[in-house]
Amino acid sequence: MPNVNSLAGLILFALQILAIAGAVFALVHAVRQPAEAFPAVDKLTKPVWLGILAVALIVLFFLGAIGMLGIVAVVAVCVYLVDVRPRVEEVQRPRW
């Protein structure tokens, strides 16, 4: 846990909480999606994304967002939230 007695420590702690919250949101979103939606948009399968996001959450929780593994975990979560999530949701929208 970072030292929250300084401004830099407080900022790092806030970024840590934000990274963990993003990972939890991404993991919950992936769990709730049907497995067929992922290959339909030419993305990795649902079990693969669940594994990636679960490992990212564990890394962020135990090692933090600062450091090589933490940065890799944050990038994985961001890829899911920015690229995979919108495409999966787009497939599920009803076409009028």
Backbone as a printed PyTorch tensor [residue, N CA C, xyz], in Angstrom:
tensor([[[  0.8480,  -1.1810,   0.0000],
         [  0.0000,   0.0000,   0.0000],
         [  0.8880,   1.2370,   0.0000]],

        [[  0.5920,   2.1870,  -0.9020],
         [  1.4380,   3.3770,  -0.9830],
         [  1.2710,   4.2630,   0.2440]],

        [[  2.2740,   5.0830,   0.4650],
         [  2.2450,   6.0410,   1.5600],
         [  1.2830,   7.1740,   1.2030]],

        [[  0.1550,   7.2670,   1.8990],
         [ -0.8530,   8.2770,   1.5640],
         [ -0.6470,   9.5640,   2.3500]],

        [[  0.5030,   9.7160,   2.9850],
         [  0.7890,  10.9350,   3.7360],
         [  1.2560,  12.0660,   2.8310]],

        [[  1.6500,  11.7490,   1.6050],
         [  2.0800,  12.7760,   0.6650],
         [  1.0920,  12.8520,  -0.4950]],

        [[  1.1750,  13.9190,  -1.2370],
         [  0.2820,  14.0960,  -2.3820],
         [  0.5410,  13.0330,  -3.4450]],

        [[  1.7990,  12.7430,  -3.6990],
         [  2.1360,  11.7140,  -4.6930],
         [  1.6080,  10.3490,  -4.2530]],

        [[  1.7420,  10.0380,  -2.9780],
         [  1.2240,   8.7720,  -2.4620],
         [ -0.2770,   8.6900,  -2.5700]],

        [[ -0.9490,   9.7880,  -2.3200],
         [ -2.4050,   9.8290,  -2.4310],
         [ -2.8570,   9.6320,  -3.8830]],

        [[ -2.1320,  10.2450,  -4.8070],
         [ -2.4540,  10.0920,  -6.2290],
         [ -2.2330,   8.6440,  -6.6680]],

        [[ -1.1340,   8.0410,  -6.2470],
         [ -0.8650,   6.6380,  -6.5890],
         [ -1.9130,   5.7080,  -5.9920]],

        [[ -2.3520,   5.9880,  -4.7770],
         [ -3.3910,   5.1840,  -4.1520],
         [ -4.7080,   5.3110,  -4.9220]],

        [[ -5.0450,   6.5260,  -5.3560],
         [ -6.2680,   6.7340,  -6.1390],
         [ -6.1870,   5.9970,  -7.4730]],

        [[ -5.0240,   6.0190,  -8.1100],
         [ -4.8520,   5.2860,  -9.3670],
         [ -4.9630,   3.7860,  -9.1510]],

        [[ -4.4450,   3.3040,  -8.0240],
         [ -4.5530,   1.8810,  -7.6800],
         [ -6.0210,   1.4750,  -7.5360]],

        [[ -6.7940,   2.2630,  -6.8050],
         [ -8.2190,   1.9800,  -6.6040],
         [ -8.9550,   2.0410,  -7.9400]],

        [[ -8.6430,   3.0170,  -8.7690],
         [ -9.2750,   3.1480, -10.0830],
         [ -8.9580,   1.9460, -10.9730]],

        [[ -7.7230,   1.4840, -10.9490],
         [ -7.3290,   0.3200, -11.7570],
         [ -8.0600,  -0.9380, -11.2950]],

        [[ -8.1590,  -1.1270,  -9.9910],
         [ -8.8640,  -2.2980,  -9.4610],
         [-10.3460,  -2.2270,  -9.7940]],

        [[-10.9360,  -1.0430,  -9.6590],
         [-12.3580,  -0.8850,  -9.9850],
         [-12.6140,  -1.1650, -11.4680]],

        [[-11.7310,  -0.7010, -12.3420],
         [-11.8690,  -0.9700, -13.7670],
         [-11.7490,  -2.4570, -14.0760]],

        [[-10.8430,  -3.1330, -13.3950],
         [-10.6700,  -4.5680, -13.6070],
         [-11.8920,  -5.3460, -13.1260]],

        [[-12.4480,  -4.9540, -11.9880],
         [-13.6500,  -5.6170, -11.4820],
         [-14.8110,  -5.3960, -12.4470]],

        [[-14.9720,  -4.1570, -12.9230],
         [-16.0490,  -3.8540, -13.8720],
         [-15.9000,  -4.6760, -15.1480]],

        [[-14.6830,  -4.7350, -15.6810],
         [-14.4450,  -5.4840, -16.9180],
         [-14.7110,  -6.9720, -16.7160]],

        [[-14.2780,  -7.5190, -15.5880],
         [-14.4820,  -8.9360, -15.3220],
         [-15.9690,  -9.2600, -15.1640]],

        [[-16.6970,  -8.4320, -14.4340],
         [-18.1410,  -8.6490, -14.2650],
         [-18.8470,  -8.5290, -15.6140]],

        [[-18.4570,  -7.5780, -16.4240],
         [-19.0590,  -7.4160, -17.7420],
         [-18.8080,  -8.6530, -18.6020]],

        [[-17.5850,  -9.1490, -18.5850],
         [-17.2530, -10.3190, -19.3990],
         [-18.0260, -11.5510, -18.9380]],

        [[-18.2080, -11.6970, -17.6430],
         [-18.9560, -12.8410, -17.1160],
         [-20.4030, -12.8110, -17.5990]],

        [[-20.9830, -11.6330, -17.6900],
         [-22.3960, -11.4990, -18.0340],
         [-22.6910, -11.6290, -19.5250]],

        [[-21.6810, -11.6360, -20.3650],
         [-21.8900, -11.6930, -21.8090],
         [-21.9920, -13.1420, -22.2790]],

        [[-22.7870, -13.3810, -23.3240],
         [-22.8660, -14.7410, -23.8640],
         [-21.5500, -15.1190, -24.5630]],

        [[-21.2140, -16.3780, -24.4780],
         [-19.9460, -16.8520, -25.0460],
         [-19.8920, -16.6830, -26.5600]],

        [[-21.0530, -16.7430, -27.2200],
         [-21.0780, -16.6330, -28.6880],
         [-20.7520, -15.2250, -29.1740]],

        [[-20.8930, -14.2220, -28.3240],
         [-20.6860, -12.8390, -28.7490],
         [-19.2210, -12.5420, -29.0450]],

        [[-18.3130, -13.1930, -28.3690],
         [-16.8900, -12.8880, -28.5460],
         [-16.3630, -13.3290, -29.9110]],

        [[-16.5620, -14.5880, -30.3050],
         [-16.0930, -14.9640, -31.6500],
         [-16.8760, -14.2660, -32.7620]],

        [[-18.1070, -13.8420, -32.4810],
         [-18.9110, -13.1660, -33.5030],
         [-18.2940, -11.8420, -33.9200]],

        [[-17.4990, -11.2260, -33.0430],
         [-16.8500,  -9.9640, -33.3810],
         [-15.3460, -10.1440, -33.5750]],

        [[-14.9370, -11.3860, -33.8570],
         [-13.5260, -11.7210, -34.1320],
         [-12.5930, -11.3340, -32.9900]],

        [[-13.0100, -11.6370, -31.7670],
         [-12.1770, -11.4130, -30.5870],
         [-11.8510, -12.7580, -29.9530]],

        [[-10.9680, -12.7570, -28.9940],
         [-10.6600, -13.9870, -28.2790],
         [-11.9140, -14.5360, -27.6230]],

        [[-11.9000, -15.7940, -27.2720],
         [-13.0880, -16.4110, -26.6910],
         [-13.3430, -15.8920, -25.2730]],

        [[-14.5440, -16.1470, -24.7970],
         [-14.9270, -15.6920, -23.4620],
         [-14.0200, -16.2640, -22.3770]],

        [[-13.7400, -17.5760, -22.3720],
         [-12.8520, -18.0920, -21.3160],
         [-11.4610, -17.4480, -21.3200]],

        [[-10.9450, -17.1350, -22.4870],
         [ -9.6320, -16.4930, -22.5600],
         [ -9.6920, -15.1060, -21.9380]],

        [[-10.7260, -14.3270, -22.2880],
         [-10.8610, -12.9890, -21.7120],
         [-11.1090, -13.0450, -20.2160]],

        [[-11.8880, -14.0310, -19.7560],
         [-12.0940, -14.1700, -18.3150],
         [-10.7690, -14.4570, -17.6120]],

        [[ -9.9520, -15.2960, -18.2050],
         [ -8.6440, -15.5900, -17.6290],
         [ -7.7350, -14.3740, -17.5980]],

        [[ -7.6950, -13.6490, -18.7010],
         [ -6.8590, -12.4510, -18.7750],
         [ -7.2920, -11.4350, -17.7230]],

        [[ -8.5930, -11.1950, -17.6380],
         [ -9.0910, -10.1900, -16.7010],
         [ -8.9450, -10.6380, -15.2450]],

        [[ -9.1150, -11.9260, -14.9770],
         [ -8.9340, -12.4260, -13.6110],
         [ -7.4730, -12.2940, -13.1690]],

        [[ -6.5540, -12.6510, -14.0480],
         [ -5.1330, -12.5120, -13.7270],
         [ -4.7800, -11.0360, -13.5480]],

        [[ -5.3280, -10.1690, -14.3960],
         [ -5.0730,  -8.7390, -14.2710],
         [ -5.5730,  -8.2140, -12.9230]],

        [[ -6.7460,  -8.6530, -12.5060],
         [ -7.2910,  -8.2200, -11.2180],
         [ -6.4080,  -8.6960, -10.0640]],

        [[ -5.9540,  -9.9290, -10.1200],
         [ -5.0810, -10.4590,  -9.0650],
         [ -3.7730,  -9.6860,  -9.0090]],

        [[ -3.1930,  -9.4200, -10.1750],
         [ -1.9400,  -8.6590, -10.2260],
         [ -2.1490,  -7.2620,  -9.6620]],

        [[ -3.2150,  -6.5960, -10.0630],
         [ -3.4690,  -5.2420,  -9.5800],
         [ -3.7320,  -5.2220,  -8.0780]],

        [[ -4.4120,  -6.2350,  -7.5910],
         [ -4.7350,  -6.2640,  -6.1660],
         [ -3.5020,  -6.5310,  -5.3030]],

        [[ -2.6660,  -7.4640,  -5.7280],
         [ -1.5290,  -7.8490,  -4.8980],
         [ -0.2400,  -7.0960,  -5.2060]],

        [[ -0.0050,  -6.7520,  -6.4610],
         [  1.2510,  -6.1050,  -6.8340],
         [  1.1010,  -4.6180,  -7.1190]],

        [[ -0.1110,  -4.1740,  -7.4110],
         [ -0.3320,  -2.7650,  -7.6910],
         [ -0.2330,  -2.4350,  -9.1660]],

        [[ -0.6280,  -1.2170,  -9.4850],
         [ -0.6360,  -0.7670, -10.8720],
         [  0.7130,  -0.2170, -11.3110]],

        [[  1.6030,   0.0070, -10.3680],
         [  2.9190,   0.5330, -10.6890],
         [  3.8880,  -0.6370, -10.7550]],

        [[  4.6620,  -0.6870, -11.8030],
         [  5.5800,  -1.8120, -12.0310],
         [  5.2160,  -2.4710, -13.3530]],

        [[  6.0870,  -3.3280, -13.8250],
         [  5.9010,  -3.9240, -15.1440],
         [  4.6300,  -4.7580, -15.2320]],

        [[  4.4020,  -5.6590, -14.2850],
         [  3.2020,  -6.4960, -14.3380],
         [  1.9330,  -5.6680, -14.1480]],

        [[  2.0030,  -4.6610, -13.2980],
         [  0.8510,  -3.7960, -13.0870],
         [  0.4700,  -3.0340, -14.3420]],

        [[  1.4550,  -2.5620, -15.0530],
         [  1.1900,  -1.8270, -16.2930],
         [  0.6000,  -2.7650, -17.3430]],

        [[  1.1230,  -3.9770, -17.4320],
         [  0.5710,  -4.9680, -18.3660],
         [ -0.8820,  -5.2650, -18.0080]],

        [[ -1.1800,  -5.3850, -16.7260],
         [ -2.5500,  -5.6460, -16.2870],
         [ -3.4750,  -4.4850, -16.6340]],

        [[ -3.0170,  -3.2710, -16.4250],
         [ -3.8320,  -2.0960, -16.7570],
         [ -4.0830,  -2.0370, -18.2640]],

        [[ -3.0800,  -2.3500, -19.0600],
         [ -3.2490,  -2.3500, -20.5220],
         [ -4.2620,  -3.4120, -20.9310]],

        [[ -4.2070,  -4.5900, -20.3310],
         [ -5.1660,  -5.6510, -20.6690],
         [ -6.5870,  -5.2230, -20.3470]],

        [[ -6.7830,  -4.6090, -19.1910],
         [ -8.1190,  -4.1290, -18.8130],
         [ -8.5770,  -3.0370, -19.7700]],

        [[ -7.6940,  -2.1340, -20.1190],
         [ -8.0510,  -1.0490, -21.0470],
         [ -8.3990,  -1.5840, -22.4310]],

        [[ -7.6690,  -2.5860, -22.9010],
         [ -7.9850,  -3.1820, -24.2070],
         [ -9.3920,  -3.7690, -24.1710]],

        [[ -9.7230,  -4.4640, -23.0890],
         [-11.0700,  -5.0310, -22.9950],
         [-12.1170,  -3.9200, -22.9820]],

        [[-11.9150,  -2.9050, -22.1600],
         [-12.9330,  -1.8560, -22.0110],
         [-13.0890,  -0.9920, -23.2570]],

        [[-11.9860,  -0.7570, -23.9610],
         [-12.0350,   0.1520, -25.1100],
         [-12.3250,  -0.5720, -26.4220]],

        [[-11.8580,  -1.8030, -26.5670],
         [-11.9960,  -2.5000, -27.8390],
         [-13.0430,  -3.6110, -27.8010]],

        [[-12.9390,  -4.5100, -26.8540],
         [-13.7950,  -5.6990, -26.8460],
         [-15.2090,  -5.3640, -26.3690]],

        [[-15.3220,  -4.6680, -25.2510],
         [-16.6440,  -4.3900, -24.6690],
         [-17.5930,  -3.7000, -25.6420]],

        [[-17.1990,  -2.6210, -26.3220],
         [-18.1500,  -1.9870, -27.2590],
         [-18.5680,  -2.9000, -28.4070]],

        [[-17.6400,  -3.7020, -28.9110],
         [-17.9660,  -4.5910, -30.0330],
         [-18.9180,  -5.6920, -29.6020]],

        [[-18.7050,  -6.2340, -28.3970],
         [-19.5820,  -7.2900, -27.8870],
         [-20.9840,  -6.7330, -27.6410]],

        [[-21.0660,  -5.5390, -27.0960],
         [-22.3750,  -4.9310, -26.8500],
         [-23.0730,  -4.5770, -28.1610]],

        [[-22.3090,  -4.1940, -29.1690],
         [-22.8720,  -3.8470, -30.4690],
         [-23.5560,  -5.0510, -31.1140]],

        [[-22.9820,  -6.2210, -30.9570],
         [-23.5480,  -7.4380, -31.5290],
         [-24.8840,  -7.7770, -30.8710]],

        [[-25.0380,  -7.4430, -29.6090],
         [-26.2180,  -7.8320, -28.8630],
         [-27.3770,  -6.8460, -28.9920]],

        [[-27.1230,  -5.6720, -29.5180],
         [-28.2070,  -4.6910, -29.6850],
         [-29.1850,  -5.1750, -30.7300]],

        [[-30.4660,  -5.0010, -30.4530],
         [-31.4480,  -5.3940, -31.4760],
         [-31.4010,  -4.4470, -32.6650]],

        [[-31.5250,  -5.0040, -33.8290],
         [-31.5260,  -4.1920, -35.0620],
         [-32.9690,  -3.8580, -35.4190]],

        [[-33.2350,  -2.6020, -35.6060],
         [-34.6120,  -2.1480, -35.9070],
         [-34.8370,  -2.0730, -37.3700]]])
